Amino acid sequence: MQTCTISWQRKGRLDWSVIYDYRELFYKGVMVTILLTVVATVCGTILGLFISLGKMSGIRILRWICSIYVELFRGTPMLVQILLIHFAIIPSIWGLLFPGENSPEAIYSGFVALSLNAAAYIAEIFRAGIQSIDPGQMEAARSLGMTKGMAMRTIILPQAFTRMLPAFGNEFISLLKDSSLTAVIATPDLNYAAMNVAKSTFERYPPYLTEAAVYLVLTLFLSRVVVRGLEKKYSTR
């Protein structure tokens, strides 16, 4: 009993060398986290735009479908969505069962879950941005012979985009941090790497503090460099 206690105490010390020893695992985790965020952002933005247009459509059934989609994904926890998509929906569609550890299917499930969830929030951002533009601009564009789609693409959306940038930035930052939830399905992201290192070395502070520091650097870069750079570029002042 004494030997076990001493061994546990030694392994419980702050040993920052484990970060260097497992650097490849952390590096892979950072790359997967960035990849998840970028793919989910692009797919969520495209899908969110169509959903927002559907919610503003004159077709009642299309408005209902899009509204139910938004309420469903905004009203349920993302963790539940990830588990449902990975262990139930996608396997039933593809007719297969996913392996557990480090399976490429886990990354695909992460892409799908994050993209679908992001689309619901981005759809509301698009809807609010589009509706903030004076309706007279659409009428003026239509009076010049433009179709509704052309007017939306060339007149309305460019103006709405500048107003939506802060909300987009907040959503992308939230998406980056929420991608850590995919670790529950063994997606090899940054959170999964920190959990594995902590489990393998019995070190708690070094891996989780390193994970927190990396997320902080990524979110600061996204908010201070990317989002502010876009705001300055597209500023109307």
Secondary structure by P-SEA (a helix, b strand, c coil): caaaaaaaaaaacccccccccaaaaaaaaaaaaaaaaaaaaaaaaaaaaaaaaaaacccaaaaaaaaaaaaaaaaccaaaaaaaaaccaaaaaacbbbbccccaaaaaaaaaaaaaaaaaaaaaaaaaaaaaccaaaaaaaaaacccaaaaaacccaaaaaaaaaaaaaaaaaaaaaacccccccccccaaaaaaaaaaacccccaaaaaaaaaaaaaaaaaaccaaaaaaaaaccc
